[in-house]
């Protein structure tokens, strides 16, 4: 049996899909499972062995990753089953044109005629989508194809190379000298509306250093190196460092989160790395509904201010960004204090 799994397009969503992916692999132990995914999320799954082959798709990338080539590649594989974690019409069309006999996904974006198994998303009486945990939506797909309930334990691993790179960061930044290391993650690929003010991150970093004696590492992706470096520069303290001075990868970010005592982050992908590695995490929510990305992680604290204009789900704030500005560094530090005071077992690299 061959199964094509169309993986989510966002880093955090791929992490939230891991319970379903794990149970699909376990239930279809003898199947040949093909992951169809965007190349920039591939690093999330590095080290896991659930997928037998990866097919990269990218509307902006080289021709070899464009839709006609991906469809032709899938037609050669002749999958028996396609499981669509993505909700786009494009992914439904690709599964249909690739000749997959059974196509399982949510009835969204006008693609119902392209599916053989149509799951209805949760909607209110007016037909609007109800904010509900994405992890549960992914689990429903696994159950639909015959798998047992996957549960909520997300799973990632780090490679030897990831761990060696993180160890180099800890040594070069002098983080081994501190009793606690807190990672700050200020970026968010979704858009600027998710960003917490930079000067708030600077103040928070100083509070962690001055009041708890922590070492602080500011995480970043390639598009956020300037932001992370500026936070460390403005903080002006030898205990506060930017990851942007090191060769960046998702694997390195995973390894840094895994060995940290705490992650403080915007509502972005690395937030879910913490849950997968059983690390405590404080997430700063502004324009987004907590309900969409709830993962039931026992060591997670969600902070969000109630404002009359939100949660708006907009990528850019058209007003004054009050949802994030009202959340003060002292409040976040207090939540961090509470989590750091708890004895939290650390899961291994897997």
Secondary structure, 3 states (H helix, E strand, C coil): CEEEEECCCCHHHHHHCHHHHHHHHHHCCCCEEEEEECHHHHHHHCCCCCCCEEEECCCCCCHHHCHHHHHHHHHHHCCCEEEECCCCHHHHHHHHHCCCCEEEEECCCCCHHHCCEEECCCECCCCCECCCCHHHHHHHHHHHCCCCCCCCCCCCCCCHHHHHHHHHHHHHCCHHHCCCEEEEECCCCCCHHHCCCHHHHHHHHHHHHHHHCCEEEEECCHHHHHHHHHHHHHHCCCCEEEHHHCCCCHHHHHHHHHHCCEEEEECCCHHHHHHHCCCCEEEEECCCCHHHHCCCCCCEEEEECCCCCCCCCCCCCCCCCHHHHCCCHHHHHHHHHHHHCCCCCCCCCC
